[in-house]
Amino acid sequence: MFNVNVTGDDSANDAAPAVGLSQRGRAGMEILGSIQVMSARELRPRARADFEALDEAQTLSAEHAADAGSSAKVTRARIARAREIAESLPMYRLERFLQRYVAEENFNFGIPAIQERRAQFEALMNAPAENSAGGTLELTPELKVPRYFEGVEWHLEPGGWDGWDLYGALFAHAVGPYVFSRGGYAAVGVETNIGQQRVDTVKQFPKDHYERIYEPGCGGGPTAIAVHHVFPDAQIVACDLSPSLLRNGHRLLERVGLKATLKQRDCTDTGEPDDSFDGVITYALHHELPPAENLKLFREMFRILKPGGDIVMSDPPPFRAVDLFHAVVLDWDTQGREEPFFSAVLLTDIQEQLRQAGFVEVESYAIGSDWYPYITRAQKPAHNAADRAA
């Protein structure tokens, strides 16, 4: 969609200075990606078969499938027991060990691999965009990080999102292209194209044209690129808490020629005018927030959407939407990959929260393998029946 080298592949642009990992660095990251794929593709199905062969697991699985409307407390207890059963199985423990190993080594190996070539990555990450698209970056140094984020090392990332100055380079040139791009972790299927999944998510907007689209929790900007791919004329405004992610995102979007407005804001209090956007997109955001904060977020998105505006979200599927073994695998991420709100959100009825915020036409469905991407979309009611019909 854009001719830009953000993968660390030195051969992608022969005219540009060589920027990337050393051979040793690339090899180490490629090994991690291969372990992750092998774990998910080869070992996880065997662990599933061992689990499903047990009588108690079969009973619990049948209850889970038949009782999608059970309370969060009942579902939580059922998954906890199923996880105890799974953890008694050697193949499950081995598969989870390898997933944890890769998640840790992404940083234990990846940080030294970037540090080895710090000078070139510092120059790359600090260089102004060569072809400015005219986008803007608005940072708010006085903005306080919410208390529930304090001390969280997301995805086992030492120090959290802003814990190291070259995390942008780490994800763009190491973890992203060599590990995450392979899939097989968390809710992401094996060998799935994450970039295409973002595009496919944006394509779930029900209309053919949007003038202004807002993205809360934009991170480093990849979803903005997907939005521009589908709606090239739409004005994109996005926010995030992390100044480093926003700086990296602004640099990337300017480099690829995408004009966007990025702001450091709490997504539950954006400061945007009422009724000012006709679309909202979120991607892999809601499991990073406590359930109560998600409700605040939905109310804020409802406020800034124009009447008749649409919200489209992609997040890991709720436990009620998947089979019991898959629910156990997803539940593991809460502690196994330091995702403190993962299970709590997957137990929450997001559709009901959207309705509480005022949205209508709420629906959820999967558009990929293993129930991911899992889409939820809804609409802010139009002023009257005639507007809704239009």
Solvent accessible surface area in square Angstrom, and as a share of the most:
residue,aa,sasa,rsa
1,M,126,0.56
2,F,56,0.23
3,N,163,0.84
4,V,41,0.24
5,N,49,0.25
6,V,52,0.30
7,T,61,0.35
8,G,2,0.02
9,D,69,0.36
10,D,51,0.27
11,S,81,0.52
12,A,62,0.48
13,N,70,0.36
14,D,131,0.68
15,A,102,0.79
16,A,44,0.34
17,P,113,0.71
18,A,73,0.57
19,V,27,0.16
20,G,0,0.00
21,L,1,0.01
22,S,13,0.09
23,Q,125,0.55
24,R,158,0.58
25,G,0,0.00
26,R,80,0.29
27,A,34,0.26
28,G,13,0.13
29,M,0,0.00
30,E,84,0.38
31,I,104,0.53
32,L,8,0.04
33,G,0,0.00
34,S,54,0.35
35,I,38,0.19
36,Q,2,0.01
37,V,7,0.04
38,M,78,0.35
39,S,0,0.00
40,A,8,0.06
41,R,121,0.44
42,E,77,0.35
43,L,16,0.08
44,R,33,0.12
45,P,68,0.43
46,R,132,0.48
47,A,1,0.00
48,R,63,0.23
49,A,58,0.45
50,D,60,0.31
51,F,0,0.00
52,E,76,0.34
53,A,71,0.55
54,L,69,0.34
55,D,115,0.59
56,E,76,0.34
57,A,0,0.00
58,Q,90,0.40
59,T,76,0.44
60,L,22,0.11
61,S,33,0.21
62,A,62,0.48
63,E,78,0.35
64,H,10,0.04
65,A,83,0.65
66,A,92,0.71
67,D,57,0.29
68,A,55,0.43
69,G,77,0.74
70,S,27,0.17
71,S,61,0.39
72,A,52,0.40
73,K,171,0.72
74,V,71,0.41
75,T,13,0.07
76,R,76,0.28
77,A,63,0.49
78,R,22,0.08
79,I,0,0.00
80,A,43,0.33
81,R,96,0.35
82,A,0,0.00
83,R,46,0.17
84,E,101,0.45
85,I,11,0.05
86,A,0,0.00
87,E,72,0.32
88,S,71,0.46
89,L,22,0.11
90,P,92,0.58
91,M,47,0.21
92,Y,4,0.01
93,R,120,0.44
94,L,79,0.39
95,E,1,0.00
96,R,12,0.04
97,F,124,0.52
98,L,24,0.12
99,Q,1,0.01
100,R,84,0.31
101,Y,88,0.33
102,V,1,0.01
103,A,4,0.03
104,E,63,0.28
105,E,38,0.17
106,N,6,0.03
107,F,6,0.03
108,N,88,0.45
109,F,45,0.19
110,G,0,0.00
111,I,39,0.20
112,P,69,0.43
113,A,3,0.02
114,I,0,0.00
115,Q,82,0.36
116,E,97,0.43
117,R,89,0.32
118,R,57,0.21
119,A,81,0.63
120,Q,42,0.18
121,F,0,0.00
122,E,61,0.27
123,A,65,0.50
124,L,42,0.21
125,M,23,0.10
126,N,112,0.57
127,A,40,0.31
128,P,116,0.73
129,A,26,0.20
130,E,161,0.72
131,N,108,0.56
132,S,87,0.56
133,A,27,0.21
134,G,41,0.39
135,G,15,0.14
136,T,75,0.44
137,L,55,0.27
138,E,73,0.33
139,L,54,0.27
140,T,27,0.16
141,P,122,0.77
142,E,132,0.59
143,L,53,0.26
144,K,173,0.73
145,V,80,0.46
146,P,21,0.13
147,R,204,0.74
148,Y,57,0.22
149,F,17,0.07
150,E,116,0.52
151,G,80,0.77
152,V,23,0.13
153,E,69,0.31
154,W,3,0.01
155,H,49,0.22
156,L,25,0.12
157,E,4,0.02
158,P,55,0.35
159,G,51,0.49
160,G,4,0.04
161,W,59,0.21
162,D,73,0.38
163,G,40,0.39
164,W,48,0.17
165,D,100,0.52
166,L,5,0.03
167,Y,11,0.04
168,G,14,0.13
169,A,0,0.00
170,L,0,0.00
171,F,57,0.24
172,A,34,0.26
173,H,8,0.04
174,A,0,0.00
175,V,0,0.00
176,G,20,0.19
177,P,33,0.21
178,Y,32,0.12
179,V,0,0.00
180,F,50,0.21
181,S,50,0.32
182,R,69,0.25
183,G,0,0.00
184,G,0,0.00
185,Y,28,0.11
186,A,18,0.14
187,A,4,0.03
188,V,15,0.09
189,G,5,0.05
190,V,42,0.24
191,E,80,0.36
192,T,29,0.17
193,N,100,0.51
194,I,35,0.18
195,G,37,0.35
196,Q,77,0.34
197,Q,15,0.07
198,R,47,0.17
199,V,2,0.01
200,D,46,0.24
201,T,0,0.00
202,V,0,0.00
203,K,111,0.47
204,Q,34,0.15
205,F,10,0.04
206,P,73,0.46
207,K,87,0.37
208,D,142,0.73
209,H,111,0.50
210,Y,2,0.01
211,E,95,0.43
212,R,59,0.21
213,I,0,0.00
214,Y,0,0.00
215,E,4,0.02
216,P,0,0.00
217,G,21,0.20
218,C,6,0.04
219,G,16,0.15
220,G,20,0.19
221,G,1,0.01
222,P,52,0.33
223,T,2,0.01
224,A,1,0.01
225,I,22,0.11
226,A,2,0.02
227,V,1,0.01
228,H,47,0.21
229,H,90,0.40
230,V,37,0.21
231,F,16,0.07
232,P,80,0.50
233,D,121,0.62
234,A,11,0.09
235,Q,86,0.38
236,I,3,0.01
237,V,3,0.02
238,A,0,0.00
239,C,0,0.00
240,D,15,0.08
241,L,25,0.13
242,S,3,0.02
243,P,38,0.24
244,S,31,0.20
245,L,42,0.21
246,L,0,0.00
247,R,109,0.40
248,N,31,0.16
249,G,0,0.00
250,H,46,0.21
251,R,40,0.15
252,L,30,0.15
253,L,3,0.01
254,E,9,0.04
255,R,75,0.28
256,V,19,0.11
257,G,45,0.43
258,L,2,0.01
259,K,138,0.59
260,A,5,0.04
261,T,32,0.18
262,L,1,0.01
263,K,35,0.15
264,Q,12,0.05
265,R,51,0.19
266,D,31,0.16
267,C,14,0.08
268,T,27,0.16
269,D,100,0.52
270,T,1,0.01
271,G,65,0.63
272,E,11,0.05
273,P,85,0.54
274,D,89,0.46
275,D,64,0.33
276,S,15,0.10
277,F,0,0.00
278,D,25,0.13
279,G,0,0.00
280,V,0,0.00
281,I,1,0.00
282,T,0,0.00
283,Y,14,0.05
284,A,35,0.27
285,L,17,0.09
286,H,3,0.02
287,H,12,0.05
288,E,16,0.07
289,L,6,0.03
290,P,22,0.14
291,P,36,0.23
292,A,67,0.52
293,E,23,0.10
294,N,0,0.00
295,L,30,0.15
296,K,107,0.45
297,L,1,0.00
298,F,0,0.00
299,R,123,0.45
300,E,16,0.07
301,M,0,0.00
302,F,49,0.20
303,R,80,0.29
304,I,0,0.00
305,L,0,0.00
306,K,64,0.27
307,P,38,0.24
308,G,16,0.16
309,G,2,0.02
310,D,3,0.02
311,I,1,0.00
312,V,0,0.00
313,M,3,0.01
314,S,0,0.00
315,D,17,0.09
316,P,12,0.08
317,P,0,0.00
318,P,14,0.09
319,F,1,0.00
320,R,89,0.32
321,A,31,0.24
322,V,7,0.04
323,D,51,0.27
324,L,2,0.01
325,F,4,0.02
326,H,10,0.04
327,A,0,0.00
328,V,0,0.00
329,V,1,0.01
330,L,0,0.00
331,D,5,0.03
332,W,20,0.07
333,D,0,0.00
334,T,30,0.17
335,Q,142,0.63
336,G,7,0.07
337,R,17,0.06
338,E,55,0.25
339,E,7,0.03
340,P,51,0.32
341,F,30,0.12
342,F,2,0.01
343,S,7,0.05
344,A,43,0.33
345,V,6,0.03
346,L,5,0.02
347,L,39,0.19
348,T,28,0.16
349,D,69,0.36
350,I,27,0.14
351,Q,33,0.15
352,E,74,0.33
353,Q,17,0.07
354,L,0,0.00
355,R,111,0.40
356,Q,94,0.42
357,A,11,0.08
358,G,28,0.27
359,F,5,0.02
360,V,55,0.32
361,E,130,0.59
362,V,18,0.10
363,E,71,0.32
364,S,27,0.18
365,Y,61,0.23
366,A,42,0.32
367,I,60,0.30
368,G,35,0.33
369,S,66,0.42
370,D,72,0.37
371,W,78,0.27
372,Y,11,0.04
373,P,4,0.03
374,Y,23,0.09
375,I,0,0.00
376,T,10,0.06
377,R,61,0.22
378,A,5,0.04
379,Q,39,0.17
380,K,20,0.08
381,P,42,0.26
382,A,10,0.08
383,H,145,0.65
384,N,75,0.38
385,A,68,0.52
386,A,73,0.57
387,D,66,0.34
388,R,132,0.48
389,A,93,0.72
390,A,121,0.94
